[in-house]
């Protein structure tokens, strides 16, 4: 665990600033790094720190921290090909918008303009951040407020005032125009505007009116429409995994909408005939089964990708969504001009969903075929990255994990190079880092992905997992809840939400989720595993065991259920069964070393537990949730446990728990 350092006694200005900078830089990627934490690291009080920073640097402590963040950002802009969002997150800026604002205040130029500019004049204007130099005290020129914080010069202030006045006038004109349009529509008896609170939709699987071999094409068209809609932050869009449950359903509109908790449904069909394709789509308001609109879209097969964005735009307008310039740019971007490459991509995605090893290998072949036809196809690179990552995540390639993660990362890099706004690529990179227990890097990439595509259910779920691993349990529950709402019928997402609520000690929430989920997920091994965990975390080990038994019966390959059962038996004093379980493990392998260690922990044999867990960590394997997992609770005061946390960068998160 982190401990308060001895008071910082170095009196030298040079050494004080050097140490201060070192501490800040070691926490640079953490946007939540506070002055209180800095004081603790430096071993000084808040007033002492502020006084010395003010004396040596003529800056407030917060501006000193910001200056270091901006200087590092400038270096990354100069020396890497990371995009601006990545640089923002890597320098501890939770918002790319604020990052641009602070960068302009620091250097008088936007990050994007700075990257384009390489003139010597710009280099002369930059402030050097040398802790041994008085140049550190150079603040932005201009007036200062009473507390010494720089403010904008008169000219810049006048410029901003003029800009805001112009924006205000334009906004008023646009507002008058929009209000006028609404009034005209009402007067003419046109479509009534849809209430803002009704901004939620599910896309029911479209009917494939062509041959069965074109199912991949039909599903791909629907998935692309859904992806476009997920760009809207204020629109709830149910994930394909949940809406797919209603393929060929006999349930009516009201039943489906009620189960998915949405106000609108989109249904339709896809028919391919020769080189032509017709897509029919109709938007339905569930409350009264009223068809808001219905459209037929006829295109040459070569131009089919235009239809998805057109349908998404129609839906967005009907649901009061603002199509910002950024979203419009995403809508207008055509992923490929090669229809053969597009078909290969859709086949690859279709195979990816099988989650079998053979299916994943075949999906890579399809993505490679797409890339042979269009070498700059970003989505195909992201598809390959996803396949390689799944091979690791689903433990198909445990012996060659690093090789496959490396191949996944290479394809992520190529995907982002071709399309810097490829949200899936950043999410897969986040998964790569999470699989390597690089939690801070994973957090940064999930943030970028969700900034680009905020309503992707799986990315919200993956992000919630890494937040749980870093003991940010309240925040993890926020993202679990969002993922749950976006994909209410996905057993993995719902089980994860329950499990995190249990770890957070929110037993009332967990019990409510279990009660609601039982009719839907009673046949899922995950449901029984989290129900067993509910009892285990409340130390009702006897009642936990039957649920773990049921989980094992439904899926004997899920080792975590077996371990949880053994842990409970250990807590109940059944040493014979625990030792029999340990004897069945191959403790020459890191994964089994970890399992053996946690089995010993159930028996309360702390030394043996720590020994096995430490050996596993030395071989590169830890429990992802070791900060919050109950099975570690009696090991947390051991120096070896703390050493593992430091090795994997988890020590900086211990204060969250």
C-alpha positions in Angstrom: 0.0 0.0 0.0 1.2 3.6 -0.6 2.7 5.2 2.4 3.3 8.9 3.3 6.9 9.8 2.4 9.3 11.4 4.8 9.2 15.2 4.7 11.1 16.5 1.6 14.1 18.3 3.1 16.1 19.3 0.1 16.4 23.1 0.1 17.9 23.6 -3.3 15.6 25.2 -5.8 17.0 23.0 -8.5 16.6 19.7 -6.7 13.1 20.6 -5.4 11.8 21.4 -8.9 13.5 18.3 -10.3 11.8 16.1 -7.8 8.5 17.9 -8.2 8.6 17.4 -12.0 9.6 13.7 -11.5 6.5 13.1 -9.3 4.2 14.9 -11.7 5.5 13.1 -14.8 5.2 9.7 -13.1 1.5 10.4 -12.7 1.1 12.2 -16.0 -1.5 9.9 -17.5 -3.8 10.1 -14.5 -6.3 13.0 -15.0 -7.5 12.6 -11.4 -3.9 13.2 -10.0 -4.6 15.9 -7.4 -2.6 18.4 -5.4 -3.3 16.4 -2.3 -1.6 13.3 -3.8 1.3 15.5 -5.0 1.7 16.8 -1.4 1.7 13.2 -0.1 4.3 12.1 -2.7 6.5 15.1 -1.9 6.0 14.8 1.9 5.0 18.4 2.4 1.8 20.2 3.4 -0.4 21.9 0.9 0.6 25.4 2.1 4.3 24.5 2.0 4.1 23.1 -1.5 2.2 26.1 -2.8 4.6 28.5 -1.2 7.7 26.9 -2.7 6.2 26.5 -6.1 5.2 30.1 -6.1 8.6 31.2 -4.9 10.6 29.0 -7.3 8.4 29.0 -10.4 6.1 32.0 -9.9 3.1 29.8 -10.7 0.3 28.3 -8.7 0.7 24.5 -8.2 -2.2 23.7 -10.5 -0.8 25.8 -13.3 2.6 24.3 -12.7 1.1 20.8 -13.2 -0.7 22.0 -16.3 2.5 23.5 -17.7 4.2 20.1 -17.4 1.3 18.4 -19.1 1.3 20.8 -22.0 5.1 20.6 -22.4 4.8 16.8 -22.6 1.9 17.2 -25.1 4.1 19.4 -27.3 6.8 16.8 -27.3 4.4 14.1 -28.3 3.0 16.3 -31.1 6.6 16.9 -32.3 7.9 13.4 -32.0 5.1 10.9 -32.5 2.2 10.2 -34.8 -0.3 9.8 -32.0 -3.5 11.7 -32.8 -4.6 14.7 -30.6 -7.1 12.7 -28.6 -4.5 10.1 -27.7 -2.1 12.8 -26.7 -4.7 14.5 -24.6 -5.4 11.4 -22.6 -1.7 10.4 -22.3 -1.0 13.8 -20.7 -3.8 13.5 -18.2 -6.4 15.6 -19.9 -9.8 13.9 -19.5 -11.4 16.1 -22.2 -9.8 16.7 -25.6 -11.7 20.0 -25.7 -10.1 21.3 -22.5 -6.7 20.0 -23.8 -7.0 22.2 -26.9 -8.0 25.2 -24.7 -5.1 24.8 -22.3 -2.7 24.2 -25.2 -3.7 27.4 -26.9 -3.4 29.3 -23.6 0.1 27.9 -23.1 1.5 28.2 -26.6 -0.9 30.6 -28.4 -1.7 28.0 -31.1 -4.0 25.0 -31.4 -2.5 21.5 -31.2 -3.5 20.7 -34.8 -2.0 24.0 -36.1 1.1 23.4 -34.0 1.6 19.9 -35.6 1.4 21.4 -39.1 3.8 24.3 -38.2 7.5 23.5 -38.1 9.0 27.0 -38.6 11.9 28.2 -36.4 9.8 31.2 -35.3 7.4 28.8 -33.5 10.3 27.1 -31.7 11.5 30.5 -30.4 8.1 31.3 -28.9 7.9 28.1 -26.9 8.6 28.2 -23.1 11.3 25.8 -22.1 10.4 23.8 -19.0 13.8 23.2 -17.5 13.6 22.8 -13.7 17.1 24.3 -13.4 16.2 27.5 -15.3 14.3 30.6 -14.4 12.5 30.3 -17.7 10.0 28.1 -15.8 8.6 31.3 -14.3 7.6 32.6 -17.7 3.9 32.8 -17.6 1.7 33.7 -20.6 2.0 37.4 -21.3 -0.8 39.8 -20.3 -2.6 41.0 -17.2 -2.8 38.9 -14.0 -5.8 38.5 -11.7 -5.4 39.2 -8.0 -4.3 35.6 -7.3 -1.5 35.9 -9.9 -3.2 33.7 -12.5 -2.6 35.0 -16.0 -5.6 36.4 -17.9 -6.1 37.2 -21.6 -4.7 40.4 -23.0 -7.1 43.1 -24.0 -6.7 42.3 -27.7 -7.5 38.6 -27.3 -10.4 39.4 -25.0 -11.8 41.8 -27.6 -11.4 39.1 -30.2 -13.2 36.5 -28.2 -16.1 39.0 -27.4 -16.5 39.7 -31.1 -16.5 36.0 -31.8 -19.1 35.2 -29.2 -21.3 38.1 -30.4 -21.1 36.7 -34.0 -21.9 33.2 -32.7 -24.8 34.5 -30.7 -26.3 36.3 -33.7 -26.0 33.3 -35.9 -27.5 31.0 -33.2 -30.5 33.4 -32.8 -31.0 33.3 -36.6 -30.8 29.5 -36.7 -33.1 29.3 -33.7 -35.7 31.6 -35.3 -35.5 29.5 -38.5 -35.9 26.2 -36.7 -38.8 27.5 -34.6 -40.4 28.8 -37.8 -40.1 25.4 -39.4 -41.7 23.7 -36.5 -44.6 26.1 -36.5 -45.1 25.7 -40.2 -45.2 21.9 -39.8 -47.7 22.1 -37.0 -49.9 24.5 -39.0 -49.8 22.3 -42.1 -50.6 19.2 -40.0 -47.3 17.5 -40.8 -45.4 15.0 -38.6 -45.5 15.9 -34.9 -42.1 16.4 -33.2 -41.1 13.5 -31.1 -40.5 14.2 -27.4 -36.9 14.4 -26.3 -37.4 11.8 -23.6 -38.4 9.3 -26.3 -34.9 9.1 -27.8 -34.4 5.4 -27.7 -34.5 2.8 -30.5 -33.9 -0.9 -31.3 -33.3 -2.2 -34.8 -35.1 -5.5 -35.3 -33.2 -7.9 -37.6 -34.2 -7.1 -41.2 -35.7 -9.8 -43.4 -33.4 -11.3 -45.9 -35.5 -11.5 -49.1 -32.6 -13.0 -51.1 -31.0 -16.5 -50.7 -29.8 -17.7 -47.3 -26.2 -17.3 -48.4 -26.7 -13.6 -48.3 -27.6 -13.5 -44.6 -24.2 -12.0 -43.9 -25.0 -9.1 -46.2 -28.4 -8.5 -44.6 -26.9 -8.5 -41.1 -24.0 -6.3 -42.1 -26.4 -3.7 -43.5 -28.3 -3.5 -40.2 -25.1 -3.4 -38.2 -23.8 -0.5 -40.2 -27.1 1.5 -39.6 -26.8 0.7 -35.9 -23.2 1.9 -35.8 -24.1 5.2 -37.4 -26.8 5.8 -34.7 -24.4 5.0 -31.9 -22.5 8.2 -32.7 -25.2 10.3 -31.0 -24.5 10.7 -27.3 -28.1 11.4 -26.3 -29.6 8.5 -28.3 -30.1 5.1 -26.6 -29.5 2.4 -29.3 -30.0 -1.2 -28.3 -27.0 -3.4 -29.3 -27.3 -6.0 -32.1 -26.8 -8.8 -29.6 -30.1 -8.1 -27.8 -32.2 -7.0 -30.8 -31.1 -10.2 -32.6 -33.1 -12.2 -30.1 -36.2 -11.0 -32.0 -35.4 -12.5 -35.3 -38.5 -14.2 -36.7 -40.3 -13.4 -33.4 -44.1 -13.6 -33.0 -44.0 -10.9 -30.3 -45.7 -7.6 -31.2 -44.2 -4.2 -31.3 -45.3 -3.2 -27.8 -43.9 -6.4 -26.3 -40.5 -6.0 -27.9 -40.3 -2.3 -27.1 -41.3 -3.0 -23.5 -38.7 -5.8 -23.0 -35.9 -3.6 -24.5 -37.2 -0.5 -22.8 -37.3 1.7 -26.0 -39.8 4.1 -27.5 -39.1 3.3 -31.2 -38.4 0.3 -33.4 -36.9 0.1 -36.9 -37.7 -2.9 -39.0 -37.2 -3.7 -42.7 -35.9 -6.0 -45.4 -33.0 -6.4 -47.8 -33.4 -7.8 -51.3 -30.5 -8.2 -53.7 -31.3 -8.9 -57.3 -28.5 -8.9 -59.8 -26.4 -5.8 -59.4 -29.2 -4.0 -57.6 -30.3 -3.9 -54.0 -33.5 -2.6 -52.4 -33.6 -1.8 -48.7 -36.9 -1.1 -47.1 -37.0 0.5 -43.7 -39.8 1.7 -41.4 -39.7 3.6 -38.2 -42.4 2.6 -35.7 -43.5 4.4 -32.5 -44.1 1.5 -30.0 -46.7 3.2 -27.8 -49.4 3.3 -30.4 -47.8 1.0 -33.1 -47.8 4.1 -35.4 -45.6 4.1 -38.5 -43.7 7.4 -38.4 -42.3 6.8 -41.9 -41.4 4.1 -44.4 -38.9 4.3 -47.2 -37.7 2.2 -50.1 -34.0 2.7 -51.0 -33.0 1.4 -54.4 -29.3 1.4 -55.4 -26.8 -0.2 -57.6 -25.0 -2.7 -55.4 -21.8 -0.7 -55.8 -23.5 2.2 -53.9 -25.2 0.2 -51.1 -23.1 1.8 -48.4 -24.8 5.2 -49.0 -28.1 3.7 -47.9 -27.1 3.0 -44.3 -26.1 6.6 -43.6 -29.3 7.9 -45.3 -31.5 5.6 -43.1 -29.5 6.7 -40.0 -30.0 10.4 -40.9 -33.7 9.9 -41.3 -33.9 8.3 -37.9 -31.8 10.9 -36.2 -33.9 13.7 -37.6 -37.1 12.0 -36.5 -35.7 11.5 -32.9 -34.6 15.1 -32.5 -30.9 14.3 -32.8 -28.5 17.1 -33.8 -26.3 16.0 -36.6 -23.1 18.0 -35.7 -20.4 18.6 -38.3 -18.3 15.9 -36.7 -21.1 13.3 -37.0 -21.9 14.5 -40.5 -18.3 13.9 -41.5 -18.6 10.3 -40.1 -21.8 9.8 -42.0 -20.3 11.0 -45.3 -17.2 8.9 -45.0 -17.4 5.9 -47.3 -15.3 3.1 -45.8 -14.4 1.6 -49.2 -15.3 2.1 -52.8 -14.8 -1.6 -53.5 -18.0 -3.6 -53.1 -16.1 -6.9 -53.2 -13.9 -5.7 -50.3 -17.1 -4.6 -48.4 -18.7 -8.0 -48.9 -15.5 -9.7 -47.6 -15.6 -7.5 -44.6 -19.2 -8.4 -43.8 -18.4 -12.1 -44.2 -15.5 -11.6 -41.8 -17.7 -9.9 -39.2 -20.3 -12.6 -39.6 -17.7 -15.3 -38.8 -16.2 -13.2 -36.0 -19.5 -13.6 -34.1 -19.1 -17.4 -33.9 -16.4 -17.0 -31.3 -15.0 -20.4 -32.3 -11.3 -20.8 -33.1 -12.1 -22.0 -36.6 -14.6 -19.2 -37.1 -12.0 -16.6 -36.0 -9.3 -18.1 -38.3 -11.8 -18.0 -41.2 -12.7 -14.4 -40.4 -9.1 -13.3 -40.7 -9.0 -14.9 -44.2 -12.0 -12.7 -45.2 -10.4 -9.6 -43.7 -7.2 -10.3 -45.6 -9.2 -10.8 -48.8 -10.9 -7.4 -48.2 -7.4 -5.8 -47.7 -6.1 -7.4 -50.9 -8.9 -5.6 -52.8 -8.6 -2.3 -50.8 -5.2 -2.0 -48.9 -6.5 1.1 -47.0 -9.6 -0.5 -45.6 -9.5 0.6 -41.9 -12.5 -1.6 -40.9 -10.8 -4.7 -42.2 -7.6 -4.0 -40.2 -9.8 -3.5 -37.1 -11.6 -6.8 -37.8 -8.3 -8.6 -37.9 -7.2 -7.0 -34.7 -10.5 -8.1 -33.0 -10.0 -11.7 -34.2 -6.5 -11.9 -32.9 -7.5 -10.3 -29.6 -10.4 -12.8 -29.2 -8.1 -15.7 -29.7 -6.2 -14.5 -26.7 -9.2 -13.5 -24.6 -11.0 -16.8 -25.2 -7.8 -18.7 -24.4 -7.3 -20.4 -27.7 -3.7 -19.4 -27.9 -2.4 -19.4 -24.2 1.1 -20.5 -25.2 1.6 -17.8 -27.8 -0.3 -15.0 -26.2 2.3 -12.3 -26.8 2.6 -13.1 -30.5 -1.2 -12.7 -31.1 -1.4 -9.6 -29.0 1.4 -8.1 -31.1 -0.4 -9.0 -34.3 -3.6 -7.4 -32.9 -1.7 -4.2 -32.0 -0.1 -4.0 -35.5 -3.5 -4.2 -37.1 -4.9 -1.6 -34.7 -2.1 0.7 -35.7 -2.9 0.3 -39.4 -6.6 0.8 -38.8 -6.0 4.1 -37.0 -3.5 5.2 -39.6 -6.1 4.8 -42.3 -8.9 6.2 -40.1 -8.0 8.1 -36.9 -11.7 8.0 -35.9 -11.9 4.2 -35.9 -13.5 3.7 -32.4 -13.3 -0.1 -32.6 -9.6 0.0 -33.1 -9.1 2.0 -29.9 -11.4 -0.4 -28.0 -9.4 -3.4 -29.2 -6.2 -1.7 -28.2 -7.8 -1.2 -24.8 -8.5 -4.9 -24.7 -4.9 -5.7 -25.6 -3.5 -3.5 -22.8 -6.1 -5.0 -20.4 -5.0 -8.5 -21.3 -1.4 -7.5 -20.6 -2.5 -5.9 -17.2 -1.5 -2.5 -18.4 -4.4 -0.8 -16.8 -3.6 2.9 -17.3 -3.0 2.4 -21.0 -6.2 0.4 -21.3 -8.2 3.2 -19.6 -6.8 5.8 -22.0 -7.8 3.9 -25.1 -11.3 3.0 -23.9 -11.8 6.7 -23.3 -10.8 7.6 -26.8 -13.1 4.9 -28.2 -16.1 6.1 -26.2 -15.4 9.7 -27.1 -15.7 8.6 -30.8 -18.6 6.2 -30.3 -20.2 6.7 -26.9 -23.0 4.2 -27.2 -21.2 1.0 -28.1 -22.4 -1.5 -25.5 -19.3 -3.7 -25.5 -16.8 -0.8 -25.2 -18.8 0.5 -22.2 -18.7 -3.0 -20.7 -14.9 -3.4 -21.4 -14.2 0.0 -19.9 -16.3 -0.9 -16.8 -14.1 -4.0 -16.3 -10.8 -2.1 -16.2 -12.4 0.5 -13.9 -13.3 -2.4 -11.6 -9.7 -3.7 -11.8 -8.4 -0.4 -10.7 -10.9 -0.2 -7.8 -12.9 2.6 -9.3 -16.1 0.8 -8.4 -18.6 3.6 -8.5 -17.5 4.7 -11.9 -17.4 1.1 -13.1 -21.0 0.7 -12.1 -21.9 3.8 -14.2 -20.5 2.2 -17.3 -21.9 -1.2 -16.4 -25.3 0.3 -16.1 -25.0 2.0 -19.5 -23.8 -1.2 -21.1 -26.7 -3.1 -19.5 -29.2 -0.6 -20.8 -27.7 -0.7 -24.4 -27.6 -4.5 -24.4 -30.2 -5.8 -21.9 -30.2 -9.4 -23.2 -26.5 -10.0 -23.3 -25.7 -12.5 -20.5 -22.1 -11.6 -20.2 -22.8 -7.8 -19.8 -25.6 -8.4 -17.3 -23.5 -10.9 -15.2 -20.7 -8.3 -15.2 -23.0 -5.7 -13.8 -24.2 -8.0 -11.0 -20.6 -9.0 -10.2 -19.3 -5.4 -9.9 -22.3 -4.4 -7.8 -21.4 -7.3 -5.4 -17.7 -6.3 -5.3 -18.8 -2.7 -4.5 -20.9 -4.0 -1.6 -24.1 -2.8 -3.3 -26.0 -6.0 -2.3 -29.5 -4.5 -2.7 -28.6 -3.5 -6.3 -27.2 -7.0 -7.0 -30.2 -8.7 -5.5 -32.5 -6.6 -7.6 -30.5 -7.4 -10.8 -30.5 -11.1 -10.0 -34.2 -11.1 -9.5 -34.9 -9.3 -12.8 -32.3 -11.4 -14.6 -33.5 -14.9 -13.5 -36.3 -15.4 -16.0 -33.9 -14.3 -18.8 -30.6 -15.9 -17.8 -31.4 -18.9 -15.7 -29.8 -21.2 -18.3 -26.6 -19.3 -18.3 -23.6 -20.5 -16.3 -22.7 -16.9 -15.7 -26.0 -16.2 -13.9 -25.4 -19.0 -11.4 -21.7 -18.0 -11.0 -22.7 -14.4 -10.0 -25.5 -15.7 -7.7 -23.0 -17.9 -6.0 -20.7 -14.9 -5.7 -23.5 -13.0 -4.1 -23.6 -15.5 -1.2 -19.8 -15.9 -1.1 -19.2 -12.1 -0.6 -21.7 -12.1 2.2 -19.7 -15.0 3.7 -22.6 -17.4 3.4 -20.3 -20.1 1.9 -22.7 -23.0 2.4 -25.4 -21.4 0.3 -22.9 -20.3 -2.4 -21.7 -23.8 -3.3 -24.9 -25.1 -5.0 -24.9 -22.2 -7.4 -21.2 -22.8 -8.3 -22.1 -26.5 -8.8 -24.8 -25.5 -11.2 -22.4 -23.1 -13.1 -19.9 -25.9 -13.4 -22.6 -28.3 -14.7 -23.5 -25.8 -17.4 -19.9 -25.0 -18.3 -17.2 -27.2 -16.9 -14.5 -25.2 -18.8 -15.0 -22.1 -16.8 -12.3 -22.5 -14.2 -13.4 -19.5 -12.2 -16.5 -21.4 -11.0 -14.4 -24.3 -9.8 -12.0 -22.0 -7.9 -14.9 -20.1 -6.3 -16.4 -23.4 -5.1 -13.1 -24.6 -3.7 -12.5 -21.3 -2.0 -15.9 -21.7 -0.2 -15.0 -25.2 0.8 -11.8 -24.0 2.2 -13.6 -21.3 4.2 -15.8 -24.1 5.6 -12.7 -26.1 6.6 -12.9 -28.9 4.0 -9.1 -29.2 3.6 -9.3 -32.6 1.9 -11.3 -31.3 -1.1 -9.1 -28.2 -1.4 -5.9 -30.2 -1.4 -7.3 -32.7 -4.0 -8.2 -29.7 -6.2 -4.6 -28.3 -5.8 -3.1 -31.7 -6.7 -5.1 -31.7 -9.9 -3.5 -28.4 -11.1 -0.3 -28.2 -13.2 1.6 -25.7 -11.0 4.4 -25.5 -13.6 1.9 -23.1 -15.4 1.4 -19.5 -14.2 -2.4 -19.7 -14.5 -2.6 -22.8 -12.3 -0.1 -21.3 -9.8 -2.6 -18.4 -9.3 -5.5 -20.9 -8.9 -3.5 -22.8 -6.3 -2.6 -19.7 -4.4 -6.2 -18.6 -4.1 -7.2 -22.1 -3.1 -4.7 -21.9 -0.2 -6.1 -18.5 0.6 -9.5 -20.1 1.2 -7.9 -22.4 3.7 -6.3 -19.4 5.4 -2.8 -20.7 4.6 -1.4 -17.3 3.8 2.3 -18.1 3.3 1.5 -20.8 0.7 -1.0 -18.6 -1.0 1.4 -15.7 -1.4 4.1 -18.0 -2.6 2.0 -19.3 -5.5 0.5 -15.9 -6.4 4.0 -14.3 -6.4 5.4 -17.0 -8.7 2.5 -16.5 -11.1 3.1 -12.7 -11.1 6.8 -13.2 -11.9 5.7 -15.2 -15.0 3.3 -12.4 -16.1 0.0 -13.6 -14.7 -2.1 -11.9 -12.0 -5.8 -11.8 -11.2 -7.3 -8.8 -13.0 -9.5 -7.9 -10.0 -6.9 -8.5 -7.3 -7.5 -5.1 -5.8 -11.1 -5.8 -5.1 -11.5 -9.6 -5.2 -12.6 -10.9 -1.8 -10.3 -13.9 -2.2 -7.3 -11.5 -1.7 -8.7 -9.8 1.4 -6.4 -11.6 3.9 -3.3 -11.2 1.8 -3.4 -7.4 1.3 -1.1 -6.6 4.2 1.7 -8.8 2.9 4.8 -7.1 1.4 4.8 -9.5 -1.5 1.2 -8.5 -2.4 2.2 -4.9 -2.4 5.2 -5.7 -4.5 2.9 -7.3 -7.1 0.8 -4.2 -7.1 3.8 -2.0 -7.8 5.1 -4.2 -10.5 1.8 -4.0 -12.4 1.1 -0.3 -11.7 -1.8 -1.0 -9.5 -0.4 0.6 -6.4 -1.5 4.0 -7.7 -5.1 2.8 -7.5 -5.1 1.5 -3.9 -6.6 4.6 -2.5 -9.7 4.0 -4.6 -10.6 1.0 -2.5 
